[in-house]
């Protein structure tokens, strides 16, 4: 592995299945000698043969004559670095666990501890060094309800299948809180912006999930008021809704909608991150007294250490993403003001507030299957809708330990 990896690369990078026979492997891999090959400078054959009568090849000597004994049958090459891929599997550097067809490409632009930018490598063995990520979310309609397009909207582009060992999306579907399939509705949107001041954090689109309507003011299907319903009463996942300070958890959720993804993680990944933003009409009415605390949750299976019933996104006090979150910074007299409410319908149809762009990072085991469910729901009743934006998914493959944390995006697009 190259040192000093502190760069993240999204899933939009190519994951083509390069074979060793293509000759498109790194110089390091080409210099390696496959088991059974004769090294440079030695004899190319252990025997001398000539054509006998009838075209039969007869040996003029034996392996014992050359001190070699009886030749062993040639078997499959070993997995020298223990990463699960052999040369025959397409591993173009069998001496580095971070290089194989199941790895994610890592683009390094920052110097390492020695002050030098490490030499680029072809981590995914597709024959191309430092593949530039390509957006996969262009030309998706705002009302699109295809869940794989929802994955594309958050910048998860690569596909995987049960029969291979590549990383990528194994399955995608829109579901309710209990995991049952969700019927198409305006609770889902794929937009190129959320009002004039809120832009995608990756690619050209962002995913919008709403307990009301995932549309902005003036668009077809917009709610045009602070309460619209899609699905009615739902069933929450175990452990949810999560309680907040002064608010015991309610047993009721309404208009719940989620994008559920099953991913195979890159073999060299140690974590991942995604950006999100939360809007609600519950501000300011329910910030202090009542407990109608609509929530956005990001559930991971397997759950990493430190998660709350599998939920990845919460503040330092353990508050869920809702009106009582400590990062609730977009409102009148809030640190970020009201510019990010403009044109969204929030603040137009009633008083409202939001968070700024936040980023959740979580650890992961490379090469495992990971289920992620990004979900929003009304709590207690179906009134005063809330909306979440999700975007900018990236794998982290810098070789370091990734803590579970949520923090503001320092310089959002």
N, C-alpha and C positions, 0 to 999 in steps of 0.2 A: 504494500500500500504506500502511496506517496504521502509524505508528511505534510502537515500544515493544511489539511483540508477543512476549510471553514466556509464552504460555498454550498448552497442548496440548489438542486435542479429539479424542476417540475416533471410530471409524468408525461408531458408532451414530447419528451425525447424519444427518438426511434429505438425500437427494441427488435430489430431484424435478427433472424436466426442465422448468423454467419457460421460457416463450417470451416474446419481446419483446412479442408481441401481447397478452399477459395484462395488461400495464400494471403488473405487480408488480415493477418494478425500482427501484433506488435513485434518490433525487432527483437525484444527480449524473448518472446515466445518462439520466433523463428530460429533463434540461436540455440534453443533447447533441443536436445536429442531425444527423440522418441525411443522408448524401450525396444531393443532389438536392432537398432540402426548401428552401423559401423561408423566410428568417428573418422574425421578427416585425417588423411595421411596414412591410414592403415589399408590392408588389403580389402578389396571390394567383395571377395568371395573366399570361402574357406577351402574350396576344392577346385581342381582343374578338370573340366569335362570335355569330351569330344563326341562327335556323332558316330555311333557304330552302325552296323548293318541294320537295315530296316528303319533307320531314323531313330533308333533307340539311343538314349543318352547313357553312357557308361561312365562311372566314376573311376578315375585313375588313382584314387587314394581314399582314405577313410578319415572321419573326424578325429579318430584317435591318433592318426599320423601327425596331426597338427596340435595335439595336446588338448583338444576340445571335448573329447568324450562324445557321447551321443547327444545330438542337438535336441533341445527341449521344444515342445510344440509352442508356437507363438500364440499368446493369449491376449486379452484386452489390456490396454495400458492402464497403469494404476492412477489413482487420484492423488498426485503427489502432495498437493497443498490441503487436501481434506475439505474442499469446498463443495463436494458433491458432483463435480463436473470433471470428466477426463478430457484428453485431447480429442478423442472420438466424439465426445459430447459437444465439441466446439470451444473448449477452454483454450484460449490463445495465450495464456500465461499460467501454466500449472504450478508456478511457484509463488503465486499471490492469491490469497483467499478473496481479495476484493475485485478480482478480475475473472469474469466468467459470463456466459450468456444470460445468467439470471441476475446480473448486477445492473445498477443504474449508472449512467454516465455522469461523471463529476467534472464540472468545468472549474478550474482553479485560476483565479486572476490575482489573488493576494499572495504576497511573499510569506514563506514559512518562517520558523524561528531563526533560520540562518540568514534571512533577508533576501532569499532568492525565491522566485516563483518556480515551483516544481515543474518538471517536464510533463507535458500532457500525455495521457495514456488512453487506450481504447478499453475502458472498463467493461463494456457490455459485449465486446468481441464481435461487433457487427462490421468491422472493417473501416470504420470512420472514427477519427479521434475528435473528442469534444463536440459531439453533435449539438447543434444549436436547437433549442426547443422550438417546436412549431405549434402554433395555436390550433386547436381543434374545435373551437366553439363559434366559428363564424357561421352566419346564415341560419341560425336557430331561431325559429319564430317565438315571439313573446309568450304565446299560449301553449307552447309545445309541452306535451305530457309524457314524452318518451324518457324513461329514467336514465338510459345510457347517455342521452343528450344532457340530462341534469348532471351526470358525472363530467361530461365535457365542459359544461358551464363553469365548474369549479376547478378545471384544468387537470382532471384525471383523464388522460387520453389513451394510454396503452391498454390493449385488451389481452387477457390471458385465457387459457382454457384448461380444464382438468387434465388433459392429456399431455401438457407441456410443463416446463418448469420456469417459464418466463414470468416476470412480474407484470401486474396490470389488473384491470377490473375483471373479475370472474363473473359477477352478476350485479344487476342494478334493478331496483324497483321502488315505486312509491308505495308506502305502507301507512297504516294507521298506528296508533300507539301500541296496540297489542300485536303488531306484526302482520296483520291481515292486509291483503292488497287494497289500495285506495282507488276508488273510482275517479276518473278524470274530473277535475274541477279547477276553478280559477284560484285555488289555494297555492298553485305552483306557477311561477313565471320565470322566464329566462330573458333578462333585459340587458341592454347595452349601457345602461346607467340607471341610477335611482334618483331622479331629479337632476338638475343641472350641475350639482356640486358633489355628487357621489359617483365614483367611477370604479370600474373593475380593477381588482388588485392583481389580475393575471389574465392574459388573453384579451378577448373582446366582449365577453359576456359575464354575467354573474347570476347565481341562482337565488331566487326569491321564494321563501316559504312563508305562508301567512295563515293565521287563524281567521282572517277575513279574506281579502282579495289581494293577490300578488300583482297588483297593477298600480300605476301612479295616476295622479289627478289628470283628468282629461282623456285617458285611454279607454278604449272599449273594455267593458267588464269591470271598471273601477267601482269601488263601493259607494263613493260619494257621500258617505256618512261614517261615523266611527264604529259602527257595528254591522257586520254582515256575516251570515252563517253559510257553511258548506256541508259539513258532515254531522253536526249535532253532537250528542253525548258520545264520549269515547271511553276506552279502557287504557289506563296508563300502564307503562312498564313497571315491574316490581321496584319499589323504593321511590316512586314519583307520584305526584309532584313533590319536589323537595321543599322542606320548610325553610323559611327565612326568619330573620330576627323579628320577634313579636308576632309571627304568623305560623301557627301550626299547619302542617301540610293538609291540604284538602284532598278528599277522596275523588273529587269530580274533575274531569277534564272535558273540554269541548273542542270541536273543529281541529282535532289533532291531525297533523300531516308530517310525513318524514320521507327523506331520501335515504334508502338503505342500500349500502354497497358491501360486497364481499370482494376483498382485494388479496392478491398474493404480493407480499412485500419483496422488494429487491434484496438479494442476498447480502449486499454490503450496506444496507440501511440500518441505522441505529435509532431513527426516529422519523417523525413527520410533523408538518405544521399546516394550518389552514387559517384563513382570516374570516371574521364574521362581524356583523353589525346588527344591533337589535333596536327596533322601534316599537313604541307602545302608546296607545291612547289612555293607558291607566295613569300616566303622569299628567298632572300632579295629584289627582284625587286620592290615589291609593298608595302614596309613598310613606305615609305615617300610620294611619289608623286601620283601614280595612285591609283584608288579606286576599284580595283577588289578584294574585301574583302570577300573571302569565309568564311562561318560561320557554327559553330555548335551551335544548340539551344536545350534547354530542356524545353518544354512547359508543363505547368500544368493547368488543369481545374478541380476544381475551382482554379483561380490564387491566390496565397497568397499575402498579403500586401508586397509591395516593389518590386514585380516582374515587369519586363518591357514587357508589353503586354503578360503577362503569362510566359515569359522567366525567368528561374531560374539562369542561369549561365552567369555571367559577372563579370568584375573586379570592384574595388572600384570607378573607374571613370565612370562606366556605359558602358565601352567598351564591345562589344560582343566578343564571343570566335572566334578569327580570328587572322590574322597576326599582328594586332595592339594591341592585348591584352597585358596588363602589365606583365602577367606571362609567356611571350614567352621567355623561358630560355634555350632551347636546340638548339645550333647552334655554328658555329665557333666564338670564342671570347665571348660566352655567359656563364653565371655562371655554367650551367650543362654540357658544352662542347658538343661533338657530339656522345658520346657513344650510346645514345638512338636512333640515326639514323642508326646505323650499322646493316646491314642485312635486312633492311626494304625496300630498294629501294629509300627512301628519302635520298638525298645526294649522291646516286649512279647514278641515271639517270639524275640528275641536282642538283644545289644548293637547299637547303631546310632547314627548321627549324621546331621546335615543342615546345610545352609546356612540363613541367614535369607533373607528375600525380597531378591532382587537385581534390578537393572534394567539392561538393555542398551539403549544408544542407538546408532544408526547413521545415516550420511548416506544420502540418496537423491536421485535426479534426478526432478523433478516431471514427471508425465505418462508415465513409462516403465512397462514391465512388469517386475515383480519377483517372483522365485520364492523362497519361504521354506520351509525344511524344519526343523521342530522334531523332534529325534530323540533316543532313548535306546537304549542297548544294554549288555549284559554284555560284558566284555572277557576273553579268555583261556579262560573256561569259562562255564557257565550257572548257577553257584552264586552265592549271596548277592546277591539282587536289589537293584535300584535303581529309584527313581521320581522323576519330575520333574513339577512343577506349572507351568503356563504360564497367564498371564492379563494383563489390563490393557494390551492393545495400543492405542497412540495414535499419530496422526500429529503431527509437529512442523512448524508452519507459522509460525514467528516471524520468518522472513526472515534468520536468522543462520546461521552455519556450525555444523554438528552433528558433533562428533568421535565416533569409534568408541570406546565405553567401557562397562565394566561396573562397577557400584558398588552398595553396599547401599541399599535403599529406606530413606529416613530415617524415615518415619513410616508404616509399613504399616498397613492396615486391620485 
